[in-house]
């Protein structure tokens, strides 16, 4: 279940210069992940009211929100993240955009999202990486403002949660290696730090994007091997002459 106060803080932060640049980067990365997806339903959970994910081949997109808000699009469904009013095995792609960072029950959110997925359906998780410059910045924060009030779940722990939910990790990428500086001029001056970290392909990016696939076990029915019963029938013998008399 999303925390209402943290959700509002994230919405205000995504309107800042740093938040806008990050949301544009994340939306472009999500678009790459769902570019080859074909099907009917795309479900999105995000603190953003107007997350732009229009470039996809899925027929319908549904935005899950915890409460009805002003300026919300028409394709919204008001529901809790851990109690979705969706049928099981019916969603082709499910996107959790910083949903786990704002959830008090992230295990239940992943389990519920996995329930709604079709067999071979995709779950895309976007979250803050604690092992990054953003995570270091969070350590020196009072954690009362966005995005530092988020959970910042480690990617290794998240991998274990995905396995428990019956999902198989297919891809894991890291982006946003630059330090979280609000001023664009200073971000450009410190850009060499991000390029240095990115050159080593180390998992130190501020944002991770994990794509998991729902796997279902297929049971092959085994036919019982029936054996014909062996009944011993005594042979018929001709009566002896003494028995006839």
N, C-alpha and C positions, 0 to 999 in steps of 0.2 A: 504494500500500500504506500503510495507516494505521500510524503509529508507536505502538507499544504504550504506551510511557511517557507520551507526550503525550496519548493517549486516556484513560489513567487520571487524568491531571491535569485534563483537561476534565470528566470525570465527577465528580470531587470539586468542581470549581469550580461546576458547574451545580447543586450542592446548597446553595450559598451563597444569601444573600438576593438579591444582584444576579443571580446565575446563574439562579435560579428565575424571577425577573421577566422576564428576557430570554427564557428558554425558553418561557414562557407566551405572550409576545408573538409569538415566531417561529412557534409552533404555530398560533396563530390566523391569522397571515398565510398560512401554508402551506395551511390549511383553505380560505381564500378562493380560493387559486389552483386547488385541485383540486375546488372545489365543483361546477363544471359538467362535470367529466371523467366520461365513461361508458366502461366497458370491463370488462376482466377483471383485469389485474394492476397493482398499485402496488408499486414497489420503493423501499425507503427505506434510505439509508446515513447513519448518524449516530453520534457518540460516545455519545449517550444510550442507556441500556439499555431504557428504557420510554418512548420518545417517543410521545406521545398524538396519533395521527392517525386517529381513528375516524369522524369525520364526513365520509364520502365515499361515492360511488355505485359504486365499483369492487368487484368481487366478492371478490378476495383481495389481501392485502397481505403482502409479504415483506420482512423486515429482514435486511440483509447485515451480518455482523459478522466481524472478522478471526480471532476465536477464541471458543470456547465459554466463557461466563461464568456465574457463579451469579446466579440471579434473572432470567435472560433469558426472554423469552416463547417460546411454542411455534412461532411462525411465523418462525423464524430460519434462515438459511442461512450456514454458515461458509465464507467465501471471501475472497480478496484483492479489493480494489476494482478493480484493473486486470486481473483474471483471473476474470471472473464465470462461473459454471457455468449460464448462461442462453442459450437459443437466440437467434439474431439475429431482429430484427423481431418480437418477441413481447410487449414490455412497453408498456403504455399511458401510464403516468406514472412517471418516475424522479426521486426527490428526493435531492439531495446536500446534506445538512444539515451544514455545516462540515466536510465530507469533504475538500475541497480544502485547507482550512486545516491539516489534519493529514497531508497526503499528501506524500511525497517525489517522486512522479511525477504531478503533477496533469494533465499533458497526456494521459497514458495512461488516467487515470481518466475523463476526459471522453470520450475516444475509445471506451472500452469501454462507457460508459453510452449513448452515441449508437448503438452497434452493436445494443444490445438493444432499442432503441425501435422501435415500429411506425412506418410512414409516417404523418406528422402526429401522432406521439406527442410528449409534453411532457417536457422536462427542466427541473426547478426547482432552482436553485442558491442556497444561502444562505451568506453569508460575511461576514467582517469587512472593513470599508472602511478602507483606510489613510489616506484623505483625510478624516479625521473627528477628533473629540475622542478617540475610542478609539485611533486611529492615533497621535495625538500622545502619548497616555499610554504607548503601546508604545515610543516612542522613548526614554523615560526609564526603561524597565524593563530588567532583566537578562535577560529572555526565558527564564527558567527555570521560570516559573509560568504557569498558564493564566489567561486566554486569550492572554497576551502571547507565549507560545511558539509560537503559530500563525503561518502564513505571511502572512496579511493581503494577499491578492492584489488588485491594483487592478481595478476593474470594466472599464476600457478594455482592459487586457490580456486579461481573461477574455472579452470580446467577440470579440477576435481568435481566441482558442482555440476558441470555439464555431463560428466561421465555418470554421476549418480542419477541424473535426469534421463538417461538413455540416449544421450547425444554424443556424436563423434566429432572431435575437432578436425576441421578440414584445412583451415587457414588462420594464421595469426600475423598481424602486421602492426607496426608502430609508426606513428607520425607525430608531428609537432615536437621536434627536438629543441626548438628555441626556448629560451627562458620566458616565463610569463610576465612580461613587462608591458604595461598599458601604453606607454608612449611608443608610437611607431618609429620615431627617429632612433630611440635607444634600442629598439628591437633590431633594427637594421645594423646598428653598430655592434651589437652582440650576436649577430647572425653567424659569426665564425664558430661560436660555441656549438650551435646546432649542427653546422656542417661537419664539425669535427666528430661529434657523437654519431651522426648519421652515416659518416663514411665507414665506421667500424661495424655497421649493421648490428649494433648491440640493442638489447631490449630496454632502452632508456628513454624512449619517446614518451612525451606527456600523455598521449592518447593511444590506446590499443583498440584494434578492430579485430574481433574474433568471429569466425564463421563456423558454425557447427551444423551437422546434418543429423536428422532423426533416423535412427536405424531400428528396424523391426525384425524380430526373429521369425523366420519362416519354418514352420513345423511340417515335415513330410510324414503323412500318415503311413504307418507300417501295418500292412495287412497281416492278420494272424495266419499262421501256417497250420491249417487243419489237417489232422492225421486221421486216417480211417481207423476205426476201432477194430481190433483183432479179436474176433469171437471164435473160440475153439468149439467146433461141433464134432462130437464123437462120430466115428464112421459107423455106418449101418452094416451089420453083419447078418448073415443068413442064420436063422435058428437051427440049432442042432437037432438031430433026430430024436434024442432023448427028451428035449424040451417040447417037441410036438406031441409026443405020446402023453 
